[in-house]
Amino acid sequence: MTIQLAWMLAVVLSPLRLQFSTAELWYNVGVSIAVLALVFWVGMIEVYITSVQLGIKHRVLAALCGWIPFLNIWYLTKIIRITSEEVEFETEKRELDAVRAESGICATRYPLLMVHGVFFRDFRYLNYWGRIPKELIRNGATVYYGNQQSAAAVEESGRELAERIREIVQETGCEKVNIIAHSKGGLDSRAAIAHCGCAPYVATLTTINTPHRGCIFAEYLLGRVPETVRQRIAATYNTALKKLGDSNPDFLSAVTDLTESACLLRNETTPDAPAVLYESVTSFCKKAQSGKFPLNMTYSVVKHFDGQNDGLVSVESAKWGSRFTLLKPEKKRGISHGDVVDLNRENIPGFDAREFYVNLVADLKTRGY
């Protein structure tokens, strides 16, 4: 890049040789290159550090292309386009938040309890819900997290959530909570309400892409994998999950509880509480490339067994409660199981995850929850 700049400057300034000596000319060219290089690299470092949308892929490719003449210019224009769109999008969002700051549209009567899905935890500095909680808080919401283990049987996770709900109610005096639960977290929440005596402390449960009727493909895979292999995989996962903070992880129980047969059986013994408002949301992908790894790998398999899906959970399996919302992707990309909770912090054309949750919570407030 610097060599190209030097060559272009030399060509542009060559007619001025009559006014400058050769030494002066190249001195000025050198100073100009140094200044331009400083500005360029300071800007690139700032972009690499601050951009969310650039992602690892573009950062790596830009670094590789930077050594190839002219290709580096092409990739630089790509980076400029991505980051310009990001700045424009985030500026509009900040302006919108500034306009509605005093209205507190997400200041619900009861605080929010956000419950994560399987194989994840509520880490302090790496939020499962991406940029969503901060956006809700900026608009008046009070947010708590489930803090249950990343992998356990539904009933065990339900007991953990029940303890968490009672803890929040006791410490704050809020009386009840509004639960927003993703994936298996929705099943855990239903168990906490129905089997752990938490119905009096829950106002609403909104499940997001939760497999209420299970996953046929999960059952198929479990049936095909030999017992010795299953145990070996489970042992590896459980060891890793313990290091991440789980006290008693149980990989196989967590996966088994997501199968169709387990979920259908559980539905018979897990009735909805009459005083709790149950609602559900789900999304779907239009093609395998809609999701990040490993969802791009599982999409076709899930589609074969379960039909239209988000990379893990089918649309039919996610329907629950008195109101069901299907997020239909406007563009070709679709909305994956991870996209719907802003897991990858990606601005998706046609779907603003943060604004979706703001509207969802604002609606709860409007209805008195």
Order of alpha helices (4+ residues) and beta strands (2+ residues): alpha-alpha-alpha-alpha-beta-alpha-beta-alpha-beta-alpha-beta-alpha-alpha-alpha-alpha-beta-alpha-alpha-beta-alpha
